[in-house]
Amino acid sequence: MKLKFLTWDVKDTLLRTRLPVGQQYHAEAMKRGLRVDPAALEASFRQAYRTHSHLFPNYGLTQGLSSRQWWLDVVSQSFRLSGVADDQSILPMAENLYRDFSTASNWEVLPGAREALAGCRSLGLRMAVISNFDRRLDEVLRCCDLHGHFEFVVTSESAGIAKPHPGIFHKALSLAKVEPSEAAHVGDDYVNDYRAARDVGMQSYLIWTGRGTRPEEQDIPSKHLIRSPDQLISRLKNSPK
């Protein structure tokens, strides 16, 4: 069946942070005269993020949290784990970082992403986003001048379920009014993007930049692999399935 609809992951597929999180948090701390090692902040953030994701999955939405409060808690805990004991400084820093990650100041478009989106539109494909992101994603995409490529954006917050749950893919397919066999998904995560989309009957492509498990160990055909977003165009032209 002819491909009609294409969905995209966002983080590390179309956008990436301009600097490592530890460096961005370090810069915010420096504004308040607090000296914290960027590497320590990076490690603390990863620990806080893992813990909160386990205790309060999908931003704690089913447990009475808002995504904003979830992120404020993660950022605040990152500073505390790094040795910052000044609670009067922690919350303002967390609020500033939450705001800054809503804009283009902390995000940049990946090489080849704009070309890929323009090329897909030239092929007549309709497009949307499926991302485990929070409510800020619409604004981030607008600030980065990518929003106009998409008919709609489905986040795990708006859907109430996160990838790899099939429900978030079915929601997007329902909004687009297409069958799974008429759609494909592009992302950088084997489980959340490549495998999850195929499990609901969509085609899928994995962006692999050399990190994580090698594709051959995951039994991914080479025609489903791309090194950068713009390589998708030739894959769609030459090997649609």
C-alpha positions in Angstrom: 0.0 0.0 0.0 1.3 3.5 -0.9 2.8 5.5 1.9 0.7 8.5 2.8 1.6 9.6 6.3 4.9 10.0 8.1 5.4 10.6 11.9 8.5 11.9 13.5 10.1 11.6 16.9 11.7 14.9 17.9 14.5 14.8 20.5 17.7 13.5 18.9 15.8 12.9 15.7 15.0 16.5 14.6 16.3 18.5 17.5 19.0 18.2 20.1 20.1 20.3 23.0 22.7 22.9 22.1 24.9 21.9 25.0 25.0 18.9 27.4 22.5 19.4 30.2 25.2 19.6 32.8 26.8 22.6 31.0 23.4 24.3 30.7 22.7 23.8 34.4 26.2 24.9 35.2 25.7 28.2 33.3 22.5 28.9 35.3 24.2 28.2 38.6 27.1 30.6 37.6 24.6 33.4 37.2 23.9 33.1 41.0 27.5 32.8 41.9 27.3 29.0 42.6 30.2 26.9 41.4 29.1 23.4 40.5 31.0 21.0 38.4 29.2 20.4 35.0 30.1 16.7 35.0 28.6 16.3 38.5 25.4 18.1 37.3 25.2 15.9 34.3 25.5 12.7 36.4 23.0 14.1 39.0 20.5 15.0 36.3 20.6 11.5 34.8 20.1 10.0 38.2 17.2 12.3 39.1 15.6 11.8 35.7 15.8 8.0 36.0 14.4 8.0 39.5 11.5 10.3 38.7 10.7 8.5 35.5 10.5 5.3 37.5 8.5 6.7 40.4 6.3 9.0 38.3 6.1 7.8 34.7 5.0 10.1 31.9 5.4 13.2 34.1 3.4 11.7 36.9 0.1 12.7 35.2 -1.8 9.8 36.6 -0.4 10.6 40.1 -1.6 14.2 40.3 1.5 15.9 39.1 1.8 18.4 36.2 4.6 18.1 33.7 5.9 21.5 34.9 6.0 20.3 38.5 7.7 17.1 37.5 10.4 18.9 35.7 10.9 21.4 38.5 11.4 18.5 40.9 13.9 16.8 38.5 16.0 19.9 38.1 15.9 20.8 41.8 17.0 17.3 42.7 19.8 17.5 40.2 21.2 20.5 41.9 20.8 19.0 45.4 22.5 15.8 44.3 25.4 18.0 43.1 25.9 19.6 46.5 23.8 22.7 46.1 22.2 23.3 49.5 20.7 26.8 49.0 17.0 26.1 48.5 16.3 29.7 47.9 18.4 29.6 44.8 17.4 26.1 43.6 13.7 26.8 42.7 14.4 30.0 40.7 17.1 28.2 38.8 14.7 25.3 38.1 12.0 27.7 36.9 14.5 29.6 34.6 15.7 26.3 33.1 12.1 25.1 32.6 11.4 28.3 30.7 14.6 28.3 28.7 13.9 24.8 27.5 10.6 26.1 26.1 12.5 28.2 23.5 15.1 27.8 20.8 17.8 29.1 23.1 18.6 25.6 24.3 17.7 23.6 21.2 19.2 23.3 17.7 17.9 21.6 14.6 19.9 18.5 13.7 21.9 18.6 10.4 19.7 17.4 7.6 16.4 17.8 9.5 15.1 20.7 7.5 16.1 19.1 4.2 14.4 15.9 5.2 11.1 17.6 6.1 11.1 19.7 2.9 11.9 16.6 0.9 9.1 14.6 2.5 6.6 17.3 1.7 7.8 17.4 -1.9 7.0 13.7 -2.1 3.4 14.5 -1.1 3.6 13.0 2.4 1.5 14.4 5.2 3.4 14.6 8.5 3.0 14.7 12.3 4.9 14.3 15.5 4.8 11.5 18.1 7.0 12.3 21.0 7.5 11.5 24.7 7.7 15.2 25.4 5.6 17.5 27.5 3.3 20.5 26.6 6.2 22.7 25.7 6.9 20.8 22.5 4.5 22.9 20.3 6.3 26.1 21.4 9.7 24.5 20.9 8.9 23.5 17.4 7.5 27.0 16.6 10.6 28.6 18.0 12.8 26.4 15.9 10.7 27.0 12.8 9.7 23.4 12.3 6.0 23.5 13.4 4.6 24.3 10.0 5.7 21.0 8.5 3.2 19.0 10.8 -0.5 18.6 10.7 -0.5 17.9 14.5 1.7 17.1 17.4 1.0 14.1 19.7 3.0 14.2 23.0 2.9 11.6 25.7 1.4 14.3 27.9 -1.4 15.2 25.5 -2.1 11.5 24.8 -1.8 10.4 28.4 0.3 7.5 27.3 4.0 7.2 26.3 5.9 5.4 23.6 6.3 2.4 23.2 2.6 2.0 24.2 0.7 1.3 21.0 -2.1 3.7 22.0 0.0 6.8 21.3 0.6 5.5 17.7 -3.1 4.6 17.3 -4.1 8.1 18.4 -1.9 9.6 15.7 -3.3 7.3 13.1 -6.8 8.0 14.1 -6.2 11.8 13.9 -4.7 11.4 10.4 -7.4 9.0 9.3 -5.0 6.5 7.8 -4.3 2.8 8.2 -1.1 1.6 9.9 0.1 0.2 6.5 -0.2 3.6 5.0 2.1 5.2 7.6 5.7 5.2 8.7 7.5 6.5 11.8 11.1 7.9 12.1 13.0 8.0 15.4 16.3 7.3 17.1 15.2 4.8 19.8 15.0 1.1 18.8 12.2 0.2 21.4 10.2 3.4 21.5 10.4 4.3 17.8 11.5 1.5 15.5 10.0 -1.5 17.2 6.9 0.1 18.6 5.8 1.5 15.3 6.3 -1.8 13.6 4.3 -3.6 16.3 1.2 -1.6 15.4 1.7 -2.3 11.6 3.5 0.9 10.5 6.7 1.0 8.6 9.6 2.6 10.5 13.1 3.9 10.1 15.8 4.2 12.8 18.3 7.0 12.9 21.5 5.5 14.2 24.5 7.7 14.9 26.8 5.1 16.4 25.5 5.2 20.0 24.0 2.2 21.8 23.5 -1.3 20.6 24.7 -1.9 17.0 21.8 -2.4 14.6 22.9 -5.8 13.4 22.6 -7.0 17.0 18.9 -5.8 16.9 18.3 -7.5 13.5 17.4 -4.2 11.7 17.7 -4.4 7.9 20.1 -1.9 6.5 17.3 -0.4 4.4 15.5 0.7 7.6 18.6 2.5 8.9 19.6 6.1 8.3 22.6 8.1 9.7 20.9 11.5 9.4 17.3 12.7 8.7 18.0 13.7 5.1 19.0 10.2 4.2 15.3 9.2 4.6 14.4 10.7 1.2 16.4 8.2 -0.8 15.1 5.4 1.4 11.5 6.4 0.7 12.2 6.7 -3.0 14.1 3.5 -3.4 12.9 1.2 -0.6 9.4 2.3 0.8 9.1 -0.9 2.9 
